[in-house]
Amino acid sequence: MLDTATERSAPPLCELRDMQKAFGGIRAVDHVSIDLYPGEVHGVLGHNGAGKSVLMKMLSGAYQRDGGQIFVNGEEAEINSPRDARKYNIETIYQTLALADNLDAAANLFLGRELVTRTGMLNDPLMEAETRKIMARLNPNFRRYHTPVAGLSGGQRQSVAIARAVYFNAKILIMDEPTAALGVQETQMVAELIQELKRQGIGIFLIDHDIHAVKQLCDRASVMKNGKLVGTVKVDEVTEDDLLGMIILGKKPGEAAA
């Protein structure tokens, strides 16, 4: 878990202040503020429709916010598109992973950002070498470099998606239910990947509703309900029942139901 002294001595890597988003008359995100520190995994929890994905999509540039401010490394960030987010080293790994099933790991890692030779041809040897280099950092056991990703396990596919984000210098990573539909061993592989990202100082917002995953992977958790922030807690200071109470009842530990 994140060391408290480290957490407070370093400035936040990212701050979302008073974020707001409405669709018609529905306030999907209603004046929500959360932050993220280097080397921290910050869970964003809530039922479907709670607003957690909308909040993160404003950070990723997929949605434009109606109000609020985003700060990266203490400076206000103008994020109105995914391209803007990438300028601030913000990358998103969606639950679908956005991988091309018929291509191998290297082709997926450089998809849309291919390396070319001086003559303009695809530089396949260099892309494979770079893929092997980043995988050696993240998942040294990965060996299936020439297999289309459709033939990889769920954990291996996550490895490829994470490697793509890290290779292109992600400092803030948004992960959407990274262990959904994975078995025990695959889940452990993803947990080890996340620990390696933490060691490298990358901050992770982890969208999830699986309390067990949150307890295993996260340092802090922010719970949303009906577009509002119920509260933010340190995961090792609360129980699974406390988190469930925040999600279902909209109450912080020790509070009466909202």
C-alpha positions as CSV (number, residue, x, y, z in Angstrom):
1,M,0.0,0.0,0.0
2,L,1.0,3.6,-0.5
3,D,3.1,5.0,2.4
4,T,1.3,7.8,4.1
5,A,4.4,9.9,4.5
6,T,5.3,9.5,0.9
7,E,1.8,10.3,-0.1
8,R,1.8,13.7,1.7
9,S,5.4,14.8,0.9
10,A,4.8,14.5,-2.8
11,P,2.4,16.8,-4.6
12,P,-0.6,15.1,-6.3
13,L,0.1,13.8,-9.7
14,C,-3.4,14.6,-10.8
15,E,-6.3,16.5,-9.2
16,L,-9.9,16.6,-10.4
17,R,-11.7,19.6,-8.7
18,D,-15.4,20.2,-8.6
19,M,-16.0,18.1,-11.8
20,Q,-19.4,18.4,-13.3
21,K,-21.2,16.7,-16.2
22,A,-24.9,16.5,-17.1
23,F,-26.8,14.7,-19.8
24,G,-30.0,16.4,-20.3
25,G,-31.5,16.9,-16.9
26,I,-29.4,14.1,-15.3
27,R,-26.3,15.2,-13.4
28,A,-24.0,12.3,-14.1
29,V,-21.1,13.9,-12.2
30,D,-22.1,16.4,-9.6
31,H,-19.3,18.5,-8.1
32,V,-16.8,15.7,-7.5
33,S,-13.2,16.2,-6.4
34,I,-10.6,13.5,-6.1
35,D,-6.8,13.3,-6.5
36,L,-4.0,10.8,-7.3
37,Y,-0.4,10.5,-6.1
38,P,2.6,9.0,-7.8
39,G,2.8,5.3,-7.3
40,E,-0.8,5.1,-6.0
41,V,-3.7,3.0,-7.1
42,H,-6.9,5.0,-6.5
43,G,-10.1,3.0,-6.9
44,V,-13.2,4.7,-8.3
45,L,-16.2,2.6,-7.3
46,G,-19.9,2.7,-7.6
47,H,-22.9,0.9,-9.2
48,N,-23.6,1.2,-12.9
49,G,-24.8,4.8,-13.4
50,A,-23.0,6.1,-10.3
51,G,-20.9,8.4,-12.5
52,K,-17.5,6.8,-12.1
53,S,-16.9,6.1,-15.8
54,V,-18.2,9.5,-16.8
55,L,-15.7,11.1,-14.3
56,M,-12.8,9.2,-15.8
57,K,-13.9,9.9,-19.3
58,M,-13.6,13.6,-18.6
59,L,-10.0,13.0,-17.5
60,S,-9.3,10.9,-20.6
61,G,-10.8,13.5,-22.9
62,A,-13.6,11.2,-24.1
63,Y,-16.2,13.6,-22.6
64,Q,-15.9,17.4,-22.2
65,R,-16.7,18.6,-18.7
66,D,-19.4,21.1,-18.0
67,G,-17.5,22.5,-15.1
68,G,-14.5,21.9,-12.8
69,Q,-10.8,21.8,-13.2
70,I,-8.1,19.2,-13.9
71,F,-4.6,19.7,-12.6
72,V,-1.6,17.6,-13.6
73,N,1.6,18.0,-11.6
74,G,0.1,21.1,-10.0
75,E,-0.6,22.9,-13.3
76,E,-4.1,23.3,-14.8
77,A,-4.6,21.0,-17.8
78,E,-6.8,21.7,-20.7
79,I,-8.2,18.3,-21.7
80,N,-11.0,18.3,-24.3
81,S,-10.0,15.2,-26.4
82,P,-8.1,12.0,-26.0
83,R,-5.2,13.6,-27.9
84,D,-5.1,16.4,-25.3
85,A,-5.0,13.8,-22.5
86,R,-2.0,12.0,-24.1
87,K,-0.1,15.3,-24.1
88,Y,-0.3,15.1,-20.3
89,N,0.8,11.5,-20.3
90,I,-2.7,10.2,-19.5
91,E,-3.5,6.8,-21.1
92,T,-6.6,4.7,-20.8
93,I,-6.9,0.9,-20.8
94,Y,-10.6,0.1,-21.4
95,Q,-12.1,-3.2,-20.4
96,T,-12.2,-4.2,-24.1
97,L,-8.4,-3.4,-24.2
98,A,-8.8,-2.1,-27.8
99,L,-6.5,-4.7,-29.2
100,A,-6.4,-5.9,-32.8
101,D,-7.0,-9.6,-32.4
102,N,-5.3,-10.6,-35.6
103,L,-2.1,-8.8,-34.9
104,D,0.8,-9.8,-32.6
105,A,2.1,-8.0,-29.5
106,A,4.5,-5.6,-31.3
107,A,1.9,-4.7,-34.0
108,N,-0.6,-3.9,-31.2
109,L,1.9,-1.9,-29.1
110,F,2.7,0.4,-32.1
111,L,-0.8,0.3,-33.6
112,G,-1.3,3.8,-35.2
113,R,2.1,4.9,-34.1
114,E,4.3,2.5,-36.1
115,L,8.0,2.8,-36.4
116,V,9.3,3.1,-40.0
117,T,12.7,2.9,-41.7
118,R,14.3,5.8,-43.5
119,T,12.6,4.6,-46.7
120,G,9.2,4.7,-45.1
121,M,8.8,0.9,-44.6
122,L,7.5,-0.6,-41.4
123,N,10.5,-1.3,-39.1
124,D,9.2,-4.7,-37.8
125,P,12.6,-5.8,-36.2
126,L,12.8,-2.5,-34.2
127,M,9.2,-2.7,-33.1
128,E,9.7,-6.3,-31.9
129,A,12.9,-5.3,-30.1
130,E,11.2,-2.4,-28.4
131,T,8.3,-4.6,-27.4
132,R,10.7,-7.2,-25.9
133,K,12.4,-4.4,-24.0
134,I,9.2,-3.0,-22.4
135,M,7.8,-6.5,-21.7
136,A,11.1,-7.5,-19.9
137,R,10.3,-4.6,-17.5
138,L,6.6,-5.4,-17.0
139,N,6.1,-9.2,-17.5
140,P,9.4,-11.1,-17.9
141,N,7.6,-14.4,-18.4
142,F,5.9,-13.2,-21.6
143,R,7.2,-15.2,-24.5
144,R,4.4,-15.3,-27.2
145,Y,5.7,-12.4,-29.3
146,H,4.5,-13.8,-32.7
147,T,1.1,-15.0,-31.6
148,P,-1.9,-13.0,-32.6
149,V,-3.3,-11.5,-29.4
150,A,-6.6,-13.4,-30.0
151,G,-4.6,-16.5,-28.9
152,L,-3.3,-15.0,-25.7
153,S,-4.7,-15.4,-22.2
154,G,-6.6,-12.6,-20.5
155,G,-3.6,-11.7,-18.4
156,Q,-1.2,-11.7,-21.3
157,R,-3.6,-9.4,-23.3
158,Q,-3.6,-7.0,-20.3
159,S,0.2,-7.1,-20.4
160,V,0.1,-6.0,-24.0
161,A,-2.3,-3.2,-23.4
162,I,-0.4,-2.0,-20.3
163,A,2.9,-2.2,-22.2
164,R,1.5,0.0,-25.0
165,A,0.5,2.7,-22.4
166,V,3.8,2.6,-20.5
167,Y,5.9,2.6,-23.7
168,F,4.3,5.8,-24.7
169,N,5.2,7.4,-21.4
170,A,2.0,7.2,-19.4
171,K,2.3,8.8,-16.0
172,I,-1.4,8.6,-15.2
173,L,-3.2,5.4,-16.2
174,I,-6.9,4.8,-16.2
175,M,-7.8,1.1,-15.9
176,D,-11.4,-0.1,-16.4
177,E,-12.0,-3.3,-14.4
178,P,-8.6,-4.9,-15.3
179,T,-9.4,-8.2,-13.6
180,A,-13.0,-8.7,-14.9
181,A,-13.6,-12.3,-16.2
182,L,-10.0,-13.4,-15.3
183,G,-9.2,-16.5,-13.3
184,V,-7.2,-16.6,-10.1
185,Q,-3.8,-16.9,-11.8
186,E,-4.6,-14.3,-14.4
187,T,-5.8,-11.9,-11.7
188,Q,-2.5,-12.4,-9.9
189,M,-0.6,-11.7,-13.0
190,V,-2.4,-8.4,-13.4
191,A,-1.9,-7.6,-9.7
192,E,1.9,-8.1,-10.3
193,L,1.8,-5.8,-13.3
194,I,0.1,-3.1,-11.3
195,Q,2.7,-3.5,-8.5
196,E,5.4,-2.9,-11.1
197,L,3.7,0.2,-12.4
198,K,3.5,1.5,-8.8
199,R,7.2,0.9,-8.4
200,Q,7.8,3.0,-11.5
201,G,5.9,5.9,-10.0
202,I,2.9,5.6,-12.3
203,G,-0.4,6.7,-10.8
204,I,-3.5,4.6,-11.5
205,F,-7.2,5.4,-11.4
206,L,-8.9,2.0,-11.3
207,I,-12.6,1.8,-12.2
208,D,-14.2,-1.2,-10.6
209,H,-17.2,-2.5,-8.6
210,D,-15.5,-5.7,-7.4
211,I,-14.8,-5.1,-3.7
212,H,-12.3,-8.0,-3.6
213,A,-10.2,-6.5,-6.4
214,V,-10.3,-3.1,-4.8
215,K,-9.1,-4.5,-1.5
216,Q,-6.3,-6.3,-3.2
217,L,-5.1,-3.7,-5.7
218,C,-6.0,-0.2,-4.3
219,D,-4.4,2.2,-1.8
220,R,-7.4,4.5,-1.6
221,A,-10.9,4.3,-2.9
222,S,-13.4,7.0,-3.9
223,V,-17.1,5.9,-4.0
224,M,-19.7,7.6,-6.1
225,K,-23.5,7.3,-5.9
226,N,-26.0,9.1,-8.2
227,G,-23.3,11.3,-9.5
228,K,-22.0,12.5,-6.2
229,L,-18.9,11.6,-4.2
230,V,-19.8,9.6,-1.1
231,G,-16.3,9.8,0.2
232,T,-12.7,8.8,-0.2
233,V,-11.1,6.2,2.2
234,K,-7.8,4.4,2.7
235,V,-8.5,0.9,1.7
236,D,-6.5,-0.7,4.5
237,E,-8.5,1.2,7.1
238,V,-11.9,0.0,6.0
239,T,-13.6,-3.4,5.6
240,E,-15.3,-4.8,2.6
241,D,-18.6,-4.2,4.4
242,D,-17.7,-0.5,4.8
243,L,-17.1,-0.2,1.1
244,L,-20.3,-2.0,0.3
245,G,-22.2,0.4,2.6
246,M,-20.7,3.4,0.7
247,I,-21.7,1.9,-2.6
248,I,-25.2,0.7,-1.7
249,L,-26.3,3.0,1.0
250,G,-24.3,6.1,0.1
251,K,-22.8,6.4,3.6
252,K,-19.3,6.6,4.9
253,P,-18.2,4.2,7.6
254,G,-19.9,5.1,10.9
255,E,-22.5,7.4,9.3
256,A,-26.2,6.9,9.0
257,A,-27.6,6.1,5.5
258,A,-27.8,9.0,3.1
